[in-house]
Amino acid sequence: MENFLFLAETETNAALIVINLLLVTALLLFVAWVYKRTHSALSYSRSSLYSMLLMGTLSTVIMMVITQNIFGAFAFFIIFTLIRFRSIMKETRDAVFLLFALVIAVAVGHGSYAPAIAATAAVSLIILAFNRWGLYRRTIQEPIFVVRSSAVLSFDNAFAVRRSSDLPDGTHKYVLAVSDTAPAAIERALHILERTAGVERVEFINEQETLEY
């Protein structure tokens, strides 16, 4: 108890572990908020977000473990090289945020608190500024429908499926495009989708919206 309260010199002090974990969690939650705030696609990847938070926290723990153990560092490197990720990141932006989280976690685990906090604030402001100015977003050139249904759907040639995914609640999400941009054609397509069996929600996004899908 005395070591915990007064930060006595131990191999890995309990108080230091708690402080590091609390700090890295707070910083990574802020980074996660920036990720969600600046995400311009139709839906962000929850798996990427969870991976960023968990890998960041684990990296802090690993840094505290191997700081004074060079053999542990080599062992960790060998284990890490054996890891094979089952999914490939669809966006370079997700990989950048993951690297951002790992840099923060390594800094905290190493005890470099000032650089970790300063880097989190500075890089986050840069990302928010880029998002504000729309530097990495693009304007879509075709009408987009976002359809949510309780059943698996198939579409005729009037619709081009840009993306389909299964949601955690068991429903299905489809991103559809139509080539005919005439208002009457869009209204007709919307009417067809709304009357399709199993469709729970249809959202139309016009070409003035800026997003990535």
C-alpha positions as CSV (number, residue, x, y, z in Angstrom):
1,M,0.0,0.0,0.0
2,E,2.9,2.4,0.8
3,N,4.4,1.7,-2.6
4,F,1.1,2.4,-4.3
5,L,0.6,5.7,-2.5
6,F,4.1,7.2,-2.6
7,L,5.3,5.8,-5.9
8,A,8.2,3.9,-4.4
9,E,10.9,2.6,-6.7
10,T,9.5,-0.8,-7.9
11,E,9.9,-2.6,-11.2
12,T,6.4,-1.4,-12.3
13,N,4.7,0.7,-9.6
14,A,0.9,0.1,-9.2
15,A,0.1,3.8,-9.0
16,L,2.1,4.3,-12.2
17,I,0.1,1.6,-14.0
18,V,-3.2,3.2,-12.9
19,I,-2.1,6.7,-14.0
20,N,-0.9,5.4,-17.4
21,L,-4.0,3.5,-18.1
22,L,-6.3,6.3,-17.1
23,L,-4.3,8.8,-19.2
24,V,-4.1,6.7,-22.3
25,T,-7.8,5.8,-22.1
26,A,-8.8,9.5,-21.9
27,L,-6.5,10.4,-24.8
28,L,-7.7,7.5,-27.0
29,L,-11.4,8.3,-26.2
30,F,-10.7,11.8,-27.4
31,V,-9.0,10.4,-30.6
32,A,-12.1,8.1,-31.1
33,W,-14.3,11.2,-30.9
34,V,-12.2,13.0,-33.5
35,Y,-12.4,9.8,-35.7
36,K,-16.2,9.7,-35.5
37,R,-16.5,13.5,-35.8
38,T,-14.5,13.7,-39.0
39,H,-15.6,10.4,-40.6
40,S,-17.2,11.3,-44.0
41,A,-18.3,7.8,-45.2
42,L,-21.9,6.5,-44.8
43,S,-20.9,4.6,-41.7
44,Y,-17.7,4.3,-39.8
45,S,-16.1,0.9,-39.0
46,R,-16.8,-0.1,-35.4
47,S,-14.2,-2.8,-35.6
48,S,-11.6,-0.2,-36.6
49,L,-12.7,2.0,-33.6
50,Y,-12.5,-0.9,-31.1
51,S,-9.2,-2.0,-32.5
52,M,-7.8,1.5,-32.1
53,L,-8.9,1.7,-28.5
54,L,-7.8,-1.8,-27.5
55,M,-4.5,-1.9,-29.3
56,G,-3.6,1.5,-27.9
57,T,-4.3,0.4,-24.3
58,L,-2.5,-2.9,-24.8
59,S,0.5,-1.0,-26.3
60,T,0.8,1.1,-23.2
61,V,0.8,-2.0,-21.0
62,I,3.4,-3.6,-23.2
63,M,5.6,-0.6,-23.1
64,M,5.5,-0.6,-19.3
65,V,6.4,-4.3,-19.3
66,I,9.4,-4.2,-21.7
67,T,10.8,-0.8,-20.7
68,Q,13.5,-2.4,-18.5
69,N,13.6,-5.8,-20.2
70,I,15.3,-6.0,-23.5
71,F,14.6,-9.7,-23.8
72,G,10.9,-9.0,-23.3
73,A,11.1,-6.4,-26.1
74,F,12.5,-9.0,-28.5
75,A,9.9,-11.6,-27.4
76,F,7.1,-9.1,-28.1
77,F,8.5,-8.3,-31.5
78,I,8.5,-12.0,-32.4
79,I,5.0,-12.5,-31.2
80,F,3.7,-9.4,-33.0
81,T,5.2,-10.6,-36.3
82,L,3.2,-13.8,-36.0
83,I,-0.1,-12.0,-35.8
84,R,-2.3,-12.1,-38.9
85,F,-5.2,-9.7,-39.1
86,R,-8.4,-11.3,-40.6
87,S,-9.7,-8.1,-42.1
88,I,-8.0,-5.6,-44.3
89,M,-8.6,-1.9,-43.6
90,K,-10.7,-0.4,-46.4
91,E,-9.5,3.2,-45.8
92,T,-6.0,4.5,-45.4
93,R,-7.5,6.9,-42.9
94,D,-8.3,4.0,-40.5
95,A,-4.6,2.9,-40.6
96,V,-3.5,6.5,-39.9
97,F,-5.7,6.7,-36.9
98,L,-4.5,3.4,-35.6
99,L,-0.9,4.6,-36.0
100,F,-1.9,7.8,-34.2
101,A,-3.3,5.7,-31.3
102,L,-0.3,3.5,-31.1
103,V,2.1,6.5,-31.0
104,I,0.1,8.0,-28.1
105,A,0.1,4.7,-26.3
106,V,3.8,4.2,-26.6
107,A,4.5,7.7,-25.4
108,V,2.3,7.2,-22.3
109,G,3.7,3.7,-21.6
110,H,7.2,5.2,-21.8
111,G,6.3,8.0,-19.4
112,S,6.5,10.8,-21.9
113,Y,3.3,12.4,-20.8
114,A,3.8,15.9,-22.2
115,P,4.6,14.8,-25.8
116,A,1.6,12.4,-25.6
117,I,-0.9,15.1,-24.5
118,A,0.6,17.8,-26.8
119,A,0.6,15.4,-29.8
120,T,-3.0,14.4,-29.2
121,A,-4.1,18.0,-29.0
122,A,-2.1,19.2,-32.0
123,V,-2.8,16.4,-34.4
124,S,-6.5,16.3,-33.5
125,L,-6.7,20.1,-34.2
126,I,-5.1,19.5,-37.6
127,I,-7.5,16.7,-38.4
128,L,-10.5,18.8,-37.4
129,A,-9.2,21.7,-39.5
130,F,-8.8,19.4,-42.5
131,N,-12.3,18.2,-42.0
132,R,-13.6,21.7,-41.7
133,W,-12.0,22.7,-44.9
134,G,-13.1,19.5,-46.7
135,L,-9.5,18.7,-47.9
136,Y,-10.0,14.9,-48.0
137,R,-13.7,14.6,-48.9
138,R,-15.1,14.3,-52.4
139,T,-18.4,15.2,-53.9
140,I,-20.4,12.2,-55.3
141,Q,-21.5,12.5,-58.9
142,E,-24.5,10.2,-58.7
143,P,-27.7,10.0,-56.5
144,I,-27.3,7.5,-53.6
145,F,-29.9,5.6,-51.7
146,V,-29.2,4.1,-48.3
147,V,-31.6,1.2,-47.7
148,R,-32.1,-0.6,-44.4
149,S,-34.1,-3.8,-44.5
150,S,-35.0,-6.8,-42.3
151,A,-34.4,-9.3,-45.2
152,V,-31.8,-9.9,-47.8
153,L,-32.7,-8.0,-51.0
154,S,-31.9,-8.2,-54.6
155,F,-32.2,-5.3,-57.0
156,D,-32.8,-5.0,-60.7
157,N,-30.6,-3.3,-63.3
158,A,-32.0,0.2,-62.3
159,F,-29.9,0.1,-59.2
160,A,-26.1,-0.4,-58.8
161,V,-25.1,-1.8,-55.4
162,R,-22.1,0.1,-54.1
163,R,-22.0,-1.5,-50.7
164,S,-23.9,-4.0,-48.6
165,S,-23.4,-4.9,-45.0
166,D,-25.0,-6.9,-42.1
167,L,-25.7,-4.8,-39.1
168,P,-25.4,-6.0,-35.5
169,D,-29.1,-6.0,-34.9
170,G,-29.7,-8.6,-37.7
171,T,-30.8,-6.1,-40.3
172,H,-29.1,-5.4,-43.6
173,K,-27.8,-2.1,-45.1
174,Y,-27.4,-1.4,-48.8
175,V,-25.9,1.6,-50.6
176,L,-27.4,1.9,-54.0
177,A,-26.7,4.3,-56.9
178,V,-28.9,5.1,-59.9
179,S,-27.7,6.4,-63.2
180,D,-30.7,8.4,-64.2
181,T,-30.5,11.7,-62.3
182,A,-33.8,13.2,-63.5
183,P,-36.1,14.2,-60.6
184,A,-38.9,12.0,-62.0
185,A,-36.6,8.9,-62.2
186,I,-35.3,9.5,-58.7
187,E,-38.8,9.8,-57.3
188,R,-39.8,6.6,-59.1
189,A,-36.8,4.8,-57.7
190,L,-37.6,6.0,-54.2
191,H,-41.2,4.8,-54.5
192,I,-40.0,1.4,-55.7
193,L,-37.6,1.0,-52.8
194,E,-40.2,2.1,-50.2
195,R,-42.7,-0.5,-51.5
196,T,-40.1,-3.4,-51.5
197,A,-41.0,-6.1,-48.9
198,G,-38.7,-6.0,-45.9
199,V,-37.5,-2.4,-46.4
200,E,-37.6,-0.5,-43.1
201,R,-35.9,2.8,-44.1
202,V,-34.8,4.5,-47.3
203,E,-32.5,7.6,-47.2
204,F,-31.7,9.6,-50.3
205,I,-28.4,11.6,-50.6
206,N,-28.2,14.1,-53.4
207,E,-25.0,15.1,-55.2
208,Q,-24.6,18.2,-53.1
209,E,-23.6,16.0,-50.2
210,T,-19.9,15.4,-49.7
211,L,-19.0,11.9,-48.6
212,E,-17.1,8.7,-49.3
213,Y,-18.8,5.4,-49.7
